């Protein structure tokens, strides 16, 4: 199976040994960040630094003229990725014989929400989520579609992987996060991620729901979860607490909103890209799930994109719904964390990859070549050499 390692530009730029080291892992491809959210990242082998702090979501290349005069536009990176950091890294990686694909993070942007509060998801209590742009809002959708097309189709790129192209919700890896005092499961996460901005209120109305009444019902449904007096069994619990018909209507609104955005973004990338440019989405086959791996309808997303990147750190079960809908040329990439300190298991990568292949995976994604320790990378080399 073809393997690709995720990489940041700052893993490569300023480290002349990085491209050969990454190629030496046995990967054929790198998935290189072109637009990325805020983060604090370790760089354990870089000759100039050990910690990189990306202070806000930014594009890692000079943004184009399409953004002139627009209220919503991407932010240029600061000192952590100056100039055309993506382009510099891409050239170095390509010179080492690696095929470069872009890695584009979309509906996950805390600075956008802080500077333009109206763009954010607003929960049933009226609390905004600055990190989560509401994908139902026309201006936000236009911004995300244009960002996808521009950031994906960088010079020399052979394809792209679009992350967070869907609903983002309550769950968020935030600095000094203190939201785990009450264990909200899948149902609680869904209820706390339902948006009540004006665009979503209009969407619920179109589904025959009263937005104010729905918000009250969501708050009431959450009460037993806050108290710890109700079991959270995922969607059946949502249906029980909200009522099956109401729950189904909220999901219908959100599923179609995400599905049409995914189709529009993929179409925009294809229109801007050269022939044979590959378009993949980071995806979860349970459509009501939120986050970096956007919840999707497998059949619908695979009718638009060339394939999906599926999180497999917790097992390979999420591959099956996509494999059932896959065509002969569908790319089904199993994404494994190979950083031991982040819960990864590089020592079992060979066995994990074999299991993923048996369940329909056609490629591997390895998170993350820049963050992993030397022993982790050695385990990756050994696993990939056994393919």
C-alpha positions as CSV (number, residue, x, y, z in Angstrom):
1,X,0.0,0.0,0.0
2,X,1.2,3.5,-0.8
3,X,2.1,5.4,2.4
4,X,2.1,9.2,3.1
5,X,3.5,11.0,6.1
6,X,2.0,14.2,7.4
7,X,4.5,17.0,7.6
8,X,4.6,20.7,8.6
9,X,6.7,23.2,6.6
10,X,8.6,24.1,9.7
11,X,9.7,20.4,10.0
12,X,11.6,20.9,6.7
13,X,12.6,24.5,6.2
14,X,15.9,25.2,7.9
15,X,16.7,21.5,8.3
16,X,18.6,20.3,5.2
17,X,18.5,16.7,6.4
18,X,14.7,16.5,6.8
19,X,13.6,15.6,3.2
20,X,16.0,12.6,3.0
21,X,15.1,11.5,6.5
22,X,11.4,11.5,5.6
23,X,12.0,9.7,2.3
24,X,14.1,7.2,4.2
25,X,11.0,6.1,6.1
26,X,9.8,4.3,3.0
27,X,6.9,6.6,2.3
28,X,6.2,7.6,-1.3
29,X,4.3,10.7,-0.5
30,X,4.1,13.6,2.0
31,X,0.9,15.4,3.0
32,X,2.2,18.9,3.6
33,X,0.3,21.6,5.5
34,X,-0.7,24.5,3.4
35,X,-3.5,25.9,5.6
36,X,-3.4,25.0,9.3
37,X,-5.0,25.8,12.7
38,X,-3.2,27.1,15.7
39,X,-0.9,24.6,17.4
40,X,2.2,24.1,19.6
41,X,4.4,21.5,18.0
42,X,7.6,19.8,19.0
43,X,10.4,19.6,16.4
44,X,12.8,17.1,18.1
45,X,15.5,17.0,15.3
46,X,15.5,20.5,13.9
47,X,18.9,22.3,14.1
48,X,17.4,25.7,14.9
49,X,14.4,25.1,17.2
50,X,12.6,22.6,19.3
51,X,9.2,24.2,19.7
52,X,7.1,25.9,17.1
53,X,4.0,27.9,18.2
54,X,1.6,28.6,15.4
55,X,-0.4,31.4,17.1
56,X,-3.5,31.3,15.0
57,X,-5.1,29.5,11.9
58,X,-3.2,30.7,8.8
59,X,-2.3,29.9,5.3
60,X,1.4,28.9,5.0
61,X,1.9,30.6,1.6
62,X,1.1,34.1,0.2
63,X,-2.6,34.4,-0.2
64,X,-3.9,35.4,-3.6
65,X,-5.7,38.5,-5.0
66,X,-9.1,36.8,-4.7
67,X,-9.3,38.0,-1.1
68,X,-8.9,41.7,-1.8
69,X,-11.6,43.7,-0.2
70,X,-13.3,40.7,1.4
71,X,-14.3,40.7,5.1
72,X,-13.6,37.0,5.6
73,X,-10.2,36.1,4.3
74,X,-7.3,33.9,5.4
75,X,-4.6,35.2,7.7
76,X,-1.0,35.1,6.7
77,X,1.2,33.0,9.0
78,X,3.6,34.8,11.4
79,X,7.2,34.1,12.2
80,X,6.5,30.4,12.5
81,X,6.0,30.0,8.7
82,X,7.1,33.3,7.0
83,X,6.8,33.9,3.2
84,X,6.0,30.9,1.1
85,X,6.9,28.4,3.8
86,X,4.8,25.7,2.1
87,X,6.4,26.3,-1.3
88,X,9.9,26.1,0.1
89,X,9.2,22.9,1.9
90,X,7.4,21.4,-1.1
91,X,10.3,22.0,-3.4
92,X,12.8,20.4,-0.9
93,X,10.6,17.3,-0.4
94,X,9.9,16.9,-4.2
95,X,13.7,17.0,-4.8
96,X,14.0,14.1,-2.4
97,X,11.7,12.1,-4.7
98,X,8.5,12.5,-2.6
99,X,5.1,13.2,-4.2
100,X,3.7,16.3,-2.4
101,X,0.0,16.7,-1.6
102,X,-1.5,19.6,0.3
103,X,-3.1,19.4,3.7
104,X,-5.8,22.0,4.1
105,X,-7.6,22.6,7.4
106,X,-10.9,24.5,6.8
107,X,-13.8,24.9,9.3
108,X,-11.5,25.2,12.4
109,X,-10.3,28.7,13.0
110,X,-10.3,30.4,16.4
111,X,-9.0,33.7,15.2
112,X,-11.8,33.9,12.6
113,X,-14.4,33.4,15.4
114,X,-12.7,35.9,17.7
115,X,-12.6,38.7,15.1
116,X,-15.9,37.8,13.4
117,X,-18.1,36.4,16.2
118,X,-21.1,36.2,14.0
119,X,-19.4,33.4,12.0
120,X,-19.3,31.0,15.0
121,X,-21.4,28.0,16.0
122,X,-23.7,29.1,18.9
123,X,-25.1,26.4,21.1
124,X,-28.6,26.0,22.7
125,X,-27.5,28.1,25.7
126,X,-26.3,31.0,23.5
127,X,-22.6,30.2,24.0
128,X,-20.4,30.8,20.9
129,X,-17.7,28.4,19.8
130,X,-15.0,30.7,18.3
131,X,-13.0,27.8,17.0
132,X,-16.0,26.4,15.0
133,X,-17.2,28.4,12.0
134,X,-20.8,27.7,11.2
135,X,-20.9,26.0,7.8
136,X,-24.5,27.0,7.2
137,X,-23.8,30.7,6.8
138,X,-23.5,31.8,3.2
139,X,-20.4,34.1,3.7
140,X,-18.6,31.5,5.7
141,X,-19.4,28.8,3.1
142,X,-18.0,31.1,0.3
143,X,-14.9,31.7,2.3
144,X,-14.3,28.0,3.0
145,X,-14.9,27.0,-0.7
146,X,-12.4,29.6,-2.0
147,X,-9.9,28.7,0.7
148,X,-10.2,25.0,-0.3
149,X,-9.5,25.8,-3.9
150,X,-6.6,28.1,-3.3
151,X,-4.8,26.2,-0.5
152,X,-5.3,22.9,-2.1
153,X,-3.9,23.7,-5.6
154,X,-0.4,24.9,-4.8
155,X,2.3,24.8,-7.5
156,X,3.6,21.2,-8.0
157,X,1.0,19.6,-5.8
158,X,-0.4,16.3,-7.0
159,X,-3.4,16.2,-4.8
160,X,-5.0,17.5,-1.6
161,X,-6.5,16.3,1.7
162,X,-9.2,18.5,3.1
163,X,-9.6,18.4,6.8
164,X,-12.5,19.8,8.9
165,X,-14.7,20.2,5.9
166,X,-18.0,19.9,7.8
167,X,-19.4,20.6,11.2
168,X,-17.1,21.4,14.1
169,X,-18.6,21.3,17.5
170,X,-17.9,21.4,21.3
171,X,-15.0,19.1,21.3
172,X,-11.8,21.0,20.6
173,X,-8.1,20.5,21.6
174,X,-7.9,24.0,23.2
175,X,-5.0,25.4,25.3
176,X,-5.6,24.7,29.0
177,X,-8.9,23.0,28.2
178,X,-11.1,22.3,31.2
179,X,-14.3,20.9,29.7
180,X,-14.0,17.3,30.8
181,X,-15.4,17.6,34.2
182,X,-18.7,16.1,33.0
183,X,-18.3,13.1,30.7
184,X,-20.4,14.0,27.7
185,X,-20.6,11.1,25.3
186,X,-21.7,11.0,21.7
187,X,-25.2,12.2,22.4
188,X,-24.0,15.0,24.6
189,X,-21.5,16.1,22.1
190,X,-24.2,16.2,19.4
191,X,-26.6,18.2,21.5
192,X,-23.9,20.6,22.6
193,X,-22.8,21.0,18.9
194,X,-26.2,21.9,17.5
195,X,-25.9,25.5,16.2
196,X,-28.6,28.2,16.8
197,X,-27.1,31.1,14.7
198,X,-29.6,32.9,12.4
199,X,-28.7,30.6,9.5
200,X,-29.3,27.4,11.4
201,X,-32.5,28.8,13.0
202,X,-33.8,29.3,9.4
203,X,-32.7,25.8,8.5
204,X,-34.6,24.3,11.4
205,X,-37.6,26.3,10.4
206,X,-37.4,24.9,6.9
207,X,-37.5,21.4,8.5
208,X,-40.7,22.3,10.3
209,X,-39.1,22.9,13.7
210,X,-39.6,26.0,15.9
211,X,-36.0,27.1,16.7
212,X,-36.8,28.5,20.2
213,X,-38.7,25.4,21.1
214,X,-35.9,23.3,19.8
215,X,-33.3,25.1,21.8
216,X,-35.4,24.6,24.9
217,X,-35.8,20.9,24.1
218,X,-32.0,20.6,23.6
219,X,-31.4,22.2,27.0
220,X,-33.9,19.9,28.7
221,X,-32.4,16.9,26.9
222,X,-29.0,17.8,28.2
223,X,-30.0,18.0,31.9
224,X,-29.9,14.3,32.7
225,X,-26.5,14.2,31.0
226,X,-25.2,17.1,33.1
227,X,-26.4,15.3,36.2
228,X,-24.9,11.9,35.1
229,X,-28.3,10.2,35.5
230,X,-28.7,9.1,31.9
231,X,-26.7,6.5,29.8
232,X,-25.3,8.0,26.6
233,X,-25.6,5.4,23.9
234,X,-25.1,7.8,21.0
235,X,-27.8,8.5,18.4
236,X,-30.4,6.3,20.1
237,X,-30.0,8.5,23.2
238,X,-30.4,11.7,21.1
239,X,-33.6,10.3,19.5
240,X,-34.9,9.3,23.0
241,X,-34.2,12.7,24.6
242,X,-35.3,14.9,21.7
243,X,-37.9,12.7,20.2
244,X,-37.2,10.6,17.1
245,X,-38.8,13.0,14.6
246,X,-37.2,16.2,16.0
247,X,-33.8,14.5,16.2
248,X,-34.1,13.3,12.6
249,X,-35.0,16.7,11.3
250,X,-32.0,18.3,13.0
251,X,-29.8,15.7,11.5
252,X,-31.4,16.1,8.0
253,X,-30.6,19.9,8.1
254,X,-27.0,19.3,9.3
255,X,-26.3,16.4,6.9
256,X,-27.5,18.3,3.9
257,X,-25.6,21.5,4.9
258,X,-22.4,19.5,5.3
259,X,-22.9,17.4,2.2
260,X,-23.6,20.4,-0.1
261,X,-20.5,22.2,1.3
262,X,-18.3,19.2,0.7
263,X,-19.6,18.9,-2.9
264,X,-19.0,22.6,-3.6
265,X,-15.5,22.6,-2.2
266,X,-14.5,19.5,-4.1
267,X,-15.9,21.0,-7.3
268,X,-14.0,24.3,-6.7
269,X,-10.7,22.4,-6.1
270,X,-11.3,20.4,-9.3
271,X,-12.0,23.6,-11.3
272,X,-8.7,25.1,-10.1
273,X,-6.5,22.0,-10.4
274,X,-4.7,20.3,-13.2
275,X,-6.0,17.0,-14.6
276,X,-5.5,13.9,-12.4
277,X,-5.3,16.0,-9.3
278,X,-6.5,13.8,-6.4
279,X,-9.0,15.2,-3.9
280,X,-9.5,13.4,-0.5
281,X,-11.5,14.3,2.6
282,X,-10.7,13.5,6.2
283,X,-13.9,11.8,7.1
284,X,-15.9,9.9,9.6
285,X,-18.7,7.6,8.2
286,X,-21.2,8.6,11.0
287,X,-22.7,11.8,9.5
288,X,-23.7,13.4,12.8
289,X,-20.1,13.4,14.2
290,X,-18.2,16.6,14.4
291,X,-14.6,17.5,14.2
292,X,-11.4,17.4,12.1
293,X,-12.7,14.1,10.5
294,X,-16.0,15.5,9.3
295,X,-19.1,13.3,9.6
296,X,-20.2,12.4,6.1
297,X,-22.6,10.2,4.2
298,X,-20.1,7.6,2.7
299,X,-22.0,7.2,-0.6
300,X,-22.5,10.9,-1.1
301,X,-18.9,11.9,-0.3
302,X,-17.4,9.2,-2.5
303,X,-19.6,10.3,-5.4
304,X,-17.8,13.7,-5.3
305,X,-14.3,13.1,-4.0
306,X,-11.6,10.6,-5.1
307,X,-11.6,9.1,-1.6
308,X,-11.3,9.6,2.1
309,X,-8.7,9.6,4.9
310,X,-10.2,7.6,7.8
311,X,-9.0,7.8,11.5
312,X,-7.8,4.3,12.6
313,X,-5.8,5.0,15.7
314,X,-8.6,3.4,17.7
315,X,-9.1,0.5,15.3
316,X,-10.2,0.0,11.7
317,X,-13.9,-0.3,12.2
318,X,-14.6,3.1,10.5
319,X,-13.2,1.7,7.2
320,X,-16.1,-0.7,6.5
321,X,-18.9,1.8,5.6
322,X,-16.6,3.5,3.1
323,X,-15.3,0.2,1.7
324,X,-18.9,-0.8,1.0
325,X,-19.4,2.2,-1.2
326,X,-15.9,2.3,-2.8
327,X,-15.4,2.0,-6.5
328,X,-12.4,0.5,-8.3
329,X,-10.4,3.7,-8.2
330,X,-11.5,4.9,-4.8
331,X,-8.7,5.9,-2.4
332,X,-9.4,4.6,1.1
333,X,-6.5,5.8,3.3
334,X,-6.2,4.4,6.8
335,X,-4.7,7.0,9.1
336,X,-2.6,5.8,12.0
337,X,-0.9,7.8,14.7
338,X,2.8,6.8,14.9
339,X,3.8,9.1,17.7
340,X,3.9,7.1,20.9
341,X,3.6,10.1,23.1
342,X,0.3,11.0,21.5
343,X,-1.2,7.6,21.9
344,X,0.2,6.1,18.7
345,X,1.5,2.6,18.2
346,X,4.3,2.6,15.6
347,X,5.5,-0.8,16.9
348,X,2.2,-2.5,15.7
349,X,2.1,-0.5,12.4
350,X,2.8,-3.6,10.2
351,X,0.0,-5.6,11.8
352,X,-2.4,-2.6,11.8
353,X,-1.7,-1.9,8.1
354,X,-2.4,-5.5,7.2
355,X,-5.7,-5.4,9.1
356,X,-6.6,-2.2,7.4
357,X,-5.8,-3.7,4.0
358,X,-8.1,-6.6,4.7
359,X,-10.9,-4.2,5.5
360,X,-10.6,-2.3,2.3
361,X,-7.9,0.3,2.8
362,X,-5.8,1.1,-0.3
363,X,-3.3,3.5,1.3
364,X,-1.7,4.5,4.6
365,X,-1.4,7.9,6.3
366,X,1.1,8.3,9.1
367,X,0.6,11.0,11.7
368,X,3.2,12.6,12.0
369,X,6.7,12.5,10.6
370,X,7.8,15.7,12.2
371,X,6.4,15.0,15.7
372,X,7.6,11.5,16.1
373,X,10.7,10.5,18.2
374,X,13.7,8.7,16.6
375,X,12.5,5.3,18.0
376,X,9.0,5.9,16.6
377,X,10.5,6.7,13.2
378,X,12.7,3.6,13.3
379,X,9.6,1.5,14.0
380,X,7.9,3.1,11.0
381,X,10.8,2.3,8.7
382,X,10.8,-1.3,9.8
383,X,7.0,-1.6,9.3
384,X,7.1,-0.1,5.8
385,X,10.1,-2.1,4.7
386,X,8.0,-5.2,5.4
387,X,5.3,-4.3,2.9
